[in-house]
Amino acid sequence: MPYIPLEEHLPGITGLLEYDKIAAAPIRELTQILLRGESTLTECERELIATVVSNGNQCKFCTAAHTAAADILLGENETSQKVKENIITAPVSNKMKALLTIASMVRENGKAVTQEAINKAKAEGATDIEIHDTVLIAALFCLYNRYVDGLATVTPAGSEFYKGLAERLKNHGYNRLPQGYDHLKKNKTVAP
């Protein structure tokens, strides 16, 4: 049960973002830019960063949501599972392994990122902006994970919920739906 009154039909982060739309606006905008804006990292690669960080932070809602988003963008569900289990053996490029490792370091503590990890990412072809964005996405998802868990938001158990959420993320990104979320009261599903 959430620590503050939130809309029952809006579990996880969406309920919090609807609770305070003014504070939510810049958070949504930054997330949209980082995860759906122009980048040499694919949308899926950026979702994998969110997945690894959320999984490492043990945030069940965010892990399930971004795993589902990565799966839908990839068209399969093996890769996201493998990166959660072991980045080094996951079926992603060496560059992505290096970036996911940096994201994991950021999750632990910003000062945990080493020059060696940065050099490895660059040696694998990561650009400065890709390293920058990886660190920023990781830091942003630490904020999200703590926001969701710190207020004990509702975490749906069923995978169908997250598949629906992933479809909305794929189709609408991280912006607030123009019509809001009242239409979801009947479905008990959510979009960010």
C-alpha positions as CSV (number, residue, x, y, z in Angstrom):
1,M,0.0,0.0,0.0
2,P,1.5,3.4,-1.0
3,Y,2.6,5.7,1.8
4,I,0.6,8.6,0.2
5,P,-2.8,8.5,-1.6
6,L,-2.3,7.7,-5.2
7,E,-4.7,6.8,-8.0
8,E,-5.3,3.0,-7.7
9,H,-5.4,2.5,-11.5
10,L,-1.9,4.1,-11.8
11,P,0.7,1.8,-10.2
12,G,4.4,2.5,-10.1
13,I,5.9,5.7,-11.4
14,T,2.8,6.9,-13.3
15,G,0.8,7.3,-10.1
16,L,3.6,9.4,-8.7
17,L,4.0,11.5,-11.8
18,E,0.2,12.2,-11.8
19,Y,0.3,13.0,-8.1
20,D,2.6,16.0,-8.8
21,K,2.3,17.0,-12.5
22,I,4.4,20.1,-12.0
23,A,7.5,18.2,-10.7
24,A,6.8,15.4,-13.1
25,A,7.0,17.6,-16.3
26,P,10.8,18.1,-16.3
27,I,11.4,14.5,-15.2
28,R,9.2,13.2,-18.1
29,E,10.9,15.6,-20.5
30,L,14.4,14.5,-19.5
31,T,13.4,10.8,-19.7
32,Q,11.9,11.3,-23.2
33,I,15.1,13.0,-24.4
34,L,17.4,10.4,-22.9
35,L,15.4,7.2,-23.8
36,R,13.6,8.3,-27.0
37,G,15.6,11.3,-28.4
38,E,18.2,11.2,-31.1
39,S,21.1,9.0,-30.1
40,T,23.6,6.6,-31.6
41,L,22.4,4.2,-28.9
42,T,19.2,2.4,-29.9
43,E,16.1,2.8,-27.9
44,C,16.5,-0.8,-26.9
45,E,20.1,-0.3,-25.7
46,R,18.9,2.6,-23.6
47,E,16.1,0.5,-22.2
48,L,18.7,-2.2,-21.3
49,I,20.6,0.4,-19.3
50,A,17.3,1.2,-17.4
51,T,16.7,-2.5,-16.9
52,V,20.2,-3.2,-15.5
53,V,20.1,-0.3,-13.1
54,S,16.6,-1.0,-11.9
55,N,17.4,-4.7,-11.5
56,G,20.5,-3.9,-9.5
57,N,18.5,-1.6,-7.3
58,Q,15.9,-4.3,-6.8
59,C,13.1,-2.1,-7.9
60,K,10.5,-4.6,-9.1
61,F,8.2,-2.2,-10.9
62,C,10.9,-0.5,-12.9
63,T,12.8,-3.7,-13.6
64,A,9.6,-5.3,-15.0
65,A,8.6,-2.2,-17.0
66,H,11.9,-1.7,-18.7
67,T,12.6,-5.4,-19.2
68,A,9.2,-5.5,-21.1
69,A,10.1,-2.4,-23.0
70,A,13.5,-3.8,-24.1
71,D,11.8,-7.1,-25.0
72,I,9.2,-5.5,-27.2
73,L,11.8,-3.3,-28.9
74,L,14.0,-6.4,-29.5
75,G,11.2,-8.7,-30.5
76,E,12.5,-11.3,-28.0
77,N,13.0,-11.7,-24.3
78,E,16.3,-13.5,-24.0
79,T,18.7,-10.5,-24.2
80,S,17.1,-8.5,-21.3
81,Q,17.1,-11.6,-19.1
82,K,20.7,-12.3,-19.9
83,V,21.9,-8.7,-19.1
84,K,20.3,-9.0,-15.7
85,E,22.0,-12.2,-15.0
86,N,25.5,-11.4,-16.3
87,I,26.5,-8.5,-18.4
88,I,29.8,-10.1,-19.5
89,T,28.1,-13.2,-21.0
90,A,25.0,-11.4,-22.3
91,P,24.3,-11.4,-26.1
92,V,25.1,-7.7,-26.6
93,S,28.0,-6.0,-28.3
94,N,31.3,-5.5,-26.4
95,K,30.6,-1.7,-26.5
96,M,27.2,-2.3,-24.8
97,K,28.8,-4.6,-22.2
98,A,31.2,-1.8,-21.3
99,L,28.4,0.8,-21.1
100,L,26.2,-1.5,-19.0
101,T,29.1,-2.1,-16.7
102,I,29.5,1.7,-16.3
103,A,25.7,2.0,-15.6
104,S,26.1,-0.7,-12.9
105,M,28.9,1.2,-11.4
106,V,26.9,4.4,-11.3
107,R,24.1,2.5,-9.7
108,E,26.4,1.5,-6.8
109,N,27.9,5.0,-6.4
110,G,28.9,7.6,-8.9
111,K,32.5,7.5,-7.6
112,A,32.5,3.7,-8.4
113,V,33.0,4.6,-12.1
114,T,36.7,4.1,-12.9
115,Q,38.9,5.5,-15.6
116,E,39.6,1.9,-16.6
117,A,35.9,1.4,-17.2
118,I,35.7,4.5,-19.3
119,N,38.8,3.5,-21.3
120,K,37.4,0.1,-21.9
121,A,34.1,1.6,-23.2
122,K,36.1,3.9,-25.5
123,A,38.3,1.0,-26.7
124,E,35.1,-0.8,-27.6
125,G,33.9,2.2,-29.7
126,A,31.8,4.1,-27.2
127,T,31.7,7.9,-27.9
128,D,31.9,10.5,-25.2
129,I,28.2,11.3,-25.6
130,E,27.3,7.7,-25.3
131,I,29.3,7.4,-22.1
132,H,27.7,10.7,-20.9
133,D,24.2,9.5,-21.7
134,T,24.8,6.1,-20.1
135,V,25.8,7.8,-16.8
136,L,22.9,10.2,-17.0
137,I,20.3,7.4,-17.7
138,A,21.8,5.3,-14.9
139,A,21.6,8.2,-12.5
140,L,18.0,9.0,-13.6
141,F,16.9,5.5,-13.0
142,C,18.4,5.5,-9.6
143,L,16.1,8.5,-8.9
144,Y,13.1,6.6,-10.4
145,N,13.9,3.4,-8.4
146,R,14.1,5.3,-5.2
147,Y,11.0,7.4,-5.9
148,V,8.9,4.3,-6.7
149,D,10.1,2.2,-3.8
150,G,10.5,5.1,-1.4
151,L,6.8,5.8,-1.6
152,A,5.8,2.1,-1.7
153,T,3.9,2.4,-5.0
154,V,1.8,-0.5,-6.2
155,T,3.7,-3.1,-8.2
156,P,1.4,-5.3,-10.4
157,A,2.5,-9.0,-10.4
158,G,1.2,-10.0,-13.9
159,S,3.4,-9.9,-17.0
160,E,0.4,-8.9,-19.1
161,F,0.3,-5.5,-17.3
162,Y,4.0,-4.8,-18.2
163,K,3.4,-5.9,-21.8
164,G,0.7,-3.3,-22.1
165,L,2.9,-0.7,-20.5
166,A,5.8,-1.6,-22.9
167,E,3.5,-1.1,-25.9
168,R,2.6,2.3,-24.7
169,L,6.2,3.2,-24.1
170,K,7.1,2.0,-27.6
171,N,4.2,3.9,-29.2
172,H,4.1,7.1,-27.0
173,G,7.4,7.3,-25.3
174,Y,7.7,8.9,-21.9
175,N,5.5,11.9,-22.4
176,R,2.3,12.2,-20.5
177,L,-0.6,11.0,-22.7
178,P,-2.5,14.1,-23.9
179,Q,-5.8,12.7,-22.7
180,G,-4.5,11.8,-19.3
181,Y,-5.1,8.4,-17.7
182,D,-8.7,8.3,-16.6
183,H,-9.5,5.9,-19.5
184,L,-7.3,3.3,-17.8
185,K,-9.6,3.0,-14.8
186,K,-11.6,0.4,-16.6
187,N,-8.6,-1.6,-17.7
188,K,-6.5,-1.2,-14.5
189,T,-3.4,-0.6,-16.8
190,V,-1.1,2.3,-17.0
191,A,1.1,4.3,-19.3
192,P,4.0,6.5,-18.1
